Amino acid sequence: MNALLRFTIENFRSFAERKSLVLSHTSLDESCSSQPFLRVCALYGANSSGKSNLVNALARMRYIILNSVKVNDGEDLEYEPFLLSDKKNEPTLYELEFILSDKQYRYGFSNDSKKIVQEWLYCVNPNNSEIPLFIRDHEGIGVSEKDFPEGVDMEERTNDNRLFLSLVAQLGGSLAKKIIGFFSKSINILSGLETDDYLTFSARMIKEEKNVAALMKNFFKRVQLGFSDVTTRTQDFDAQSLPDNMPDELKKLLVSNLTGKKSVSILSVHGCYDSEGNLMENRTFPFDEMESEGTKKLFEISGPIFDTLLEGKILFVDELDAKMHPLLSRELVRLFTDESINTEGAQLIFTTHDTNLLSSNLLTSNEVWFTEKDQQERSDLYCLNDIRYLDGSRMEETELMEHNYIQGRYGAIPYL
């Protein structure tokens, strides 16, 4: 089992101070069978409060990890510190606590534009004590010969602007390779505003993965999107289909690259009825021409959604609710909260402005988080479960969360 337990950042864009998104709610037992982590996490906040920056921070951490082996000696690193204070020249810190194959780890690093300043990897025991596997600082890299033997004698082979973990993985280290694989295969990050890139993946799931296709189609029927079925059509590339006004050079390039290859188009199936309401026939239409923007978005992200559910992965979606009716957003979240559907412990972390989710009994107080900027334009990150009222009392689960949020009792709303 794999899962994300905590993500920590510092000095990244609007997050000047160290902030953590916590997705664990109990201590780990030895078997991890109790699934001590949240399956869903909703992130609310005003526009420009830092929601997307939090998602972008994880995307940046993932990018640095997966591309570290490609960095040339002396090449600049990705670096976007908070620019509105004297911390603008300090390193950016990223740290992830996670479960990988039923064991818990804590891995992180800090970097500026020139070098990796610090890097560390710990194994976390069931009693929360930690075993350092390696620690990197200004004095060098210290490796545990007992607990991380694959890293021994590789310390001096690591360039200043490369991650030690990536080097060890590149040279065959088994645990390092597993951790790199966790970032590349178990964590996916989507934009809910620009979903066109996921259309091909979702179409392939419908065409090639029968079990996934059945689940996707059942979901489409349950939320009543208007069509009775969705199917695919494969056809050979036809140069005659290119627009007449396309530049010749571009046309030649496409013909050269695509000749002999096949394309997959999506078709929606709609029933045609007589005046008595009897079905006469089914007709198919090009999906992108017939369906609404919200329906197209739901289809486009459905592939990654169901892939995440079936494989027990972790999915971040920025602006989950964009273009979609609130009831569709609710049903997407329900896929992850319903343990009879989410049998593999998949996790969905998303940003949203959809306050209806707060009144749907889907989310508990520890699954709702907020971002809010202070007067110095620094983003804060806090959990609804941690809010205390003036008398020191904590909110009750029976409170009207949507009403209280709109009324400003939790902060993280626009100042109007």
N, C-alpha and C positions, 0 to 999 in steps of 0.2 A: 504494500500500500504506500502511495505517495500523497503528500499533502503539504500545504503551506501553513505555517503557524504564526509567523511574524515577519513583517517587512519594515525595515528601518532605513531612513534617509536623513541626511544632514547636508546643508549648504548646496542644495540643488534647486535652481530657479527660485521660486517663491518660498521654498522651505529652508529658511536660514538656520533654524535651530533643529536639534535632533528630534524626530517624530517617528512614532511606530504605529503601524496598522496591525492589530492583534487579532488573529483568527483561531486562537486556542482558548478553550474554556475550562479545561481540567488538566491535571498532571497526567503524563503518559504512564500507562502501566506497561508491564514487560512485553505484552503481546501486541499492544496498540489496537486491540480488537474493539475497544470502547469508542473508537473514532472521536478522540478528544479535540475536534476542530470544527469550526463552523463550515457549513455547506454553502451558505450564501452570506454576502456582505454588501449592503447598499451604502453608497457614499453620496451624501447630500451637501449642498452648499450653493451660495450665490454664484453667478457668473464671475469668472476670474478670481475665484476664492482659492483655487489650488487643486481641485478635483482631478483635472486632466494632468496636472503636473505630477501627481502621485502615480498615476498610471504610466506616464512618460518616464518617470524615474525607474520603475521596474523594467520598462522596455530598454532604457539606456543601460542598466546593469546587465541585462540579458545580452544586449548587443556587444558590450565590452567583453563579456566572458566568451561568447561564441566567436568573436573576431580577433581575440588577442593573439592567436598564433599567426595571424596574417600581418601583424604590425611590424614594420621595419624598424631597425635600430635608429633611434633619433626622431622617429615620426611622432607628431603630436597626437594626444589622446582626446577623446570626446570629453568636454569639460564645460559646464554651464553653472557656475556658482551664483549665489544670491548677490546681486550687484549693488544693492542699496545700503550697504554697511561696510565696515572695515574688514568683513570676512571674505570679501570678494577675491582675495588671493589665497584663501585657505582651501585645503582639499575638500572634495565632495566625498561623502561616505555613503556606501550601500551595504546593507546586511540582510541576509535571509536566514530565518530558522525554518527548517522543513523536515518532513519525514520522507525518507527514501528507503524503500524495501524494508519497512517496519523499524528502521533505526532513525534516530533524530540527530540532526547536524545543525551547526551554526557556521555559516560561511559569509565572509564579507571582505571588503577592501575599500581603500580610499585612494583617490588620485587627483592630481592637478593636470594641467595640459601637457606636462613633460614626463611624468613618471608615476608609477604605483608607489604611493607613500607607505601604505600599510596593507597587510593582507593576513587573513587568519582563517583557520578551519578547526572546529571543535566537534567532537562527538559528545552528545548529551545523554547521560545515563537516565534510567527511569526515576531516580531520586533527584534529578535535576543537577547533579554534580557534572562537571565537564572535564573531558580529557582533551588537552591540546594536541592536535595532530601536526600542525605547523603554525608558526607565527613569524611574520615578516615585519620589520620596522627599519629605522634608519641605520641600525647596526648590522643588519643582514637578515638571513632566513634561518630560523631554528626549526629543525625537523625531529619528530619523535621516531627514533629508530625502532621502537617496539610497536607503536600504534600506526605509523605511516611509513613503513619501510620502502615503499615505492618511490618516496621522495628523497631518500638518502643519496648523497653525492650528486644531486642535481642543482644544488643551491647556486653554485657559481655559473651555471649555464643559463641563468635567467636574466634577460635584459631588464634594465630599469623600467622600461615602458611596457613590459609584458607581465601577465599574471603567472605566478608560480604554478597554480592549479592547472592552467591550460598547458603549460610546458610539460608537466608530469603526465597529463592525459595524452598529449601528443606522442610522448615517448613510451606509452603503453601502460601507465599506471591504472590498475583496475578500478579503484575507488574514484580516482580523479575522473576517469572516463564515465563512470556512472553518474557523477555529479554534473558533468558537462551535459550528459544525455538528459538529465532531469530538466535542465534549463532549455534544451533544444526541443525536447519531445513532450514534456509534461506541462509546460507553461505556454499558453497561447494568449496573445493580446490583440484585440480587435477594436476598430473604430466603429461606433454605431452610426456615424455620420456618412462615412464613405465605405459602403459594403460591396461595391461592384467586384472587388478583387476576390471575394469569396464565392462568387457565382459558379465558377468552374469547379471548385472543390465540392460544393453542394450538389451540382449536377452529376459529378462522378460518383458521389455517394448514392444518389438515386439510381444511376445506371448500373453500378458494379457491386454495391454492397446490399444484398437483398434484405438482410436482417435490419440494417439501418434504414433502408428505404421504407420498409414496412412501418417502422416506428415513426418516421417522418410523416408519412402519408396519414397514419392514424391521428397524429397531432394536428395536421392541417384540417382533417375532417372535424375533429373535436372543437376547434376554434372557429369553424364555419367561415372559411375565407371566400366562399362563393363558388369555387370550382369543385368538381366531384373527384378529380384525380389530377395528377401531374406526371408527365412522362418525358422521355428524351428521344431525340432523333439524331442519328449519326449520319453525316454525309461527307463526301469527299470535297476537298477545297476546290472551288470553282473560280478561276481567275475572272470569268465574265461577271461575277457578282461584285467586283470592285467598282466603286463609283467612277464614272467617266471623267470627272474633274479632278481625280487624284493625280498628283504630280508623277511624271513618268519614272523618276528615280525611285520614289517610294513604291510605286507599283511593281517595278522590277525586283526590288528587294523582297517584297511580300511574296511575289510569285516564286522567287528563288527559294525562300525559306519554307513556304507552305505547300508547294506542289507535292502531291503524294500523301499529304497528311489529312486527317479527318477532323471535323469540327462537331461539337455536340451542342444542339439547341434544345431549349426547354419549351415544352408545350403544356398548356393548361387545358383540361377537359371540362367542358360545360354541357349540361343537358339542354336539349331543345324540346319544348313541351307544346302540346296542342291546346286548344281553347278550353278543354276539360281538365287540364293539368296532368295529362298522361305523357309520360316520356316517349318521344318519338325516336330520338337518336342522340348520340353524343357527338359533339363537334370539338375539334382541337384548334387552338389559337396560339400564336407566338406569345410566350409568357410576358416578355418585356413590352409588348404592345397592348395586351389586353388587361393586365392587372395593375392595381394601384401602387403608388410608391411604397406604402406601408407593407402591402402584401409582398412586393418584390424584396423589400429588406428582410422580411421574416424568412422568406425562402433562402435568401443569400446567406444568412447567418445560421440557418437551421443545420447545415452540414457541420460546421464547427461545434454547435451546441450539442448535437447528438453524438458526435465523435468524442467530445469531452465526457458526456454522461457514460457512454459505454466503456471507455478506456480509463475512467477514474482520473481524469486530468484536471488542470486548474485553468480557468478561463477568465481573463479580464476583459470587460467590455466598457469602453468609454461612450457615454450617452446611449445607454441601452434603449431608452424610451423614444429616441428621435424617430419621427415619422410614423410611430405606431400608436394605436389606440391603447389607453391604459389597461383595458382588459387583456390585450395581447401580452403586454409587459408582465401582467400578473401571472398569466399562464406559463410564460417562459420561466419565471422565478419558481413557480410551483413544481416544475420539472425537477428542480434541484432540492427543494425542501421535502418533497414526497419520497420517503425512503423506499417505497415499493417500486418507484421508477429509478431513483438514483441509488442503485444497489452497490455501486463501486466507490462511493464516497467522493464523487466529483465535486469541485468547488466553483462557484460563480461569484466573482467580485465585480461590481459594476457601479458606474456613476449614473446619476439620474436626477431629474427634477420632478418625477412623478410621485406626488404626495399621496396618491390613492393607495400606493403600496403600504403606507403607514397605517391605513385603516382596514386592511384586508386580513388581519390576523396571520399573515404569512411570516412577518419578521418579528423577532424578539428584540429587546432593547440592546443586547450585545451584538446584534447583527446590523445595527444602524450606526453609521459614523458620519461625522460632519467635518467640513473644512471651512475655515473663516479667517479672513485677514485682519490684522490689527492696524493701528494708525501708521505703523512703519512699513506696511505692506508685506509683512511676514505672515505666512500661512500657518495656522494652527490646525491640528488634527485631533479629534477627540470622539469618544464613544458615547452614545446616548446613555448607556448603563452607568457611566462614570459621572453623570451630571448630578449635582446636589443643589437642592433649593436653599433659600436663605436660612431656613431653620435647620439645615444640615440633613434633611431627609432625602432619600433617594426616590426617584420616580417609581410608580407601580406599573406592573405589566398591564393593568386594566385601564390605564390612562388613555385618553383620546390622543394618540401620538400625532396624527395628522393635524388636528385642531391646534394642539399646543405648539407644533412646529410653525404653522402658519402665523400664529399669534406671537411668535418670537421668543417663546419660553426656552428654546434650546439654542438660540442664536443661529448663525450660519444662514441668514436670509439677507436679501438686499436692503439697504437703508433707503426707504422711500419717504 
